[in-house]
């Protein structure tokens, strides 16, 4: 049975068509190398030139000629160096690698949640016996129930986020903006990592480094997504000024929704580490620093009584489970604004049609 392919044309989904029809459209020029295509089973829309069966028939795009009468800017040594670094980073971070990392984050995050739930039980029993407070054991049970509900929701909304991205195409005129943002995020990731190392030296605790590793990983994942807009259903082609504005408005919400699996896995892993540190009183300072990683964790401290590490670790895992829901809802709110802007942009063309 042949695979039913779909492709994006003028911002709308077109198809289904067969692979031979895709090749015919490529030969006719209707589908270009950066045209987004998709079939059932692919995690997201991808550029046609990323698929091996079509890449061989796509002719290389000739470089655009310089505008007549316009003097080209002189090359700069530093600018050329940055461009080479960015080109190397994009070649290393291929769309397939990003897909694999995010899929691993989904499965690894769920395993971390299960390990965290088991540790919550052990930590609660440990501190309940040590402090002779039965309320800590009850708090542990409440946390396990919250984690179970959160994992149920995370399972649904992680997949729902992917489907939402596939159903929300946007266009941009050039890769200039995503490239610059990706470069800034890489630098911010390196700066976060440096600050974490500095915090370890200053406080003699691993808490700052763990927080810095989490932040640096998120910046790196965001940069990887920005360098491959097609993975977020963003078509980089000749867009108008209005379409470019809509594409820029949608860019950051799409990146946020794209890296949700990484957020899920990293917060769950941080919760597991906090629970491991909570077995020791010497790890209390590290646990306290890790409690600042996510909002709302501090509100759970009263539930755990004399075992703050229990609240921090369990709280981070609960936050990890509810991140996909928050990201999904935030994306919907952002897209309401984007759709309103898109509707406003088409008003002049509609008025012109009425005059005719």
Buried (B, 14 or more C-beta within 10 A) or exposed (E): EEBEBBBBBEBEBBBBBEBEBBBBBBEEEEBBBBBBBBBEEBBBBBBBBBBEEBEEEBEEEEEEEEEEEEEEEEEEEEEEEEBEEBEEBBEEBBBEEBBEBBEEBBEBBBEBBBBBBEBBBBBBEBBBEEEEBEBBBBBBEBBBEBBEEBBEBBBEBBEBBBEBBBEBBBBBBEBEBBBEBBBBBBEBBEBBBEBBEEBBEEBEBBBBBBBBBBBBBBBBBBBBBBBBBBBBBBBBBEBEEBBBBBBBBBBEBBBBBBBBBBBBBBBBBBBBBBBBBBBEEEBBBBBBBBBEBBEEBBEBBEBBBEBBBBBBBBBBBBBBBBBBBBBBEEBEEBBEEBEEBBEEBEEEEEEEEEEE
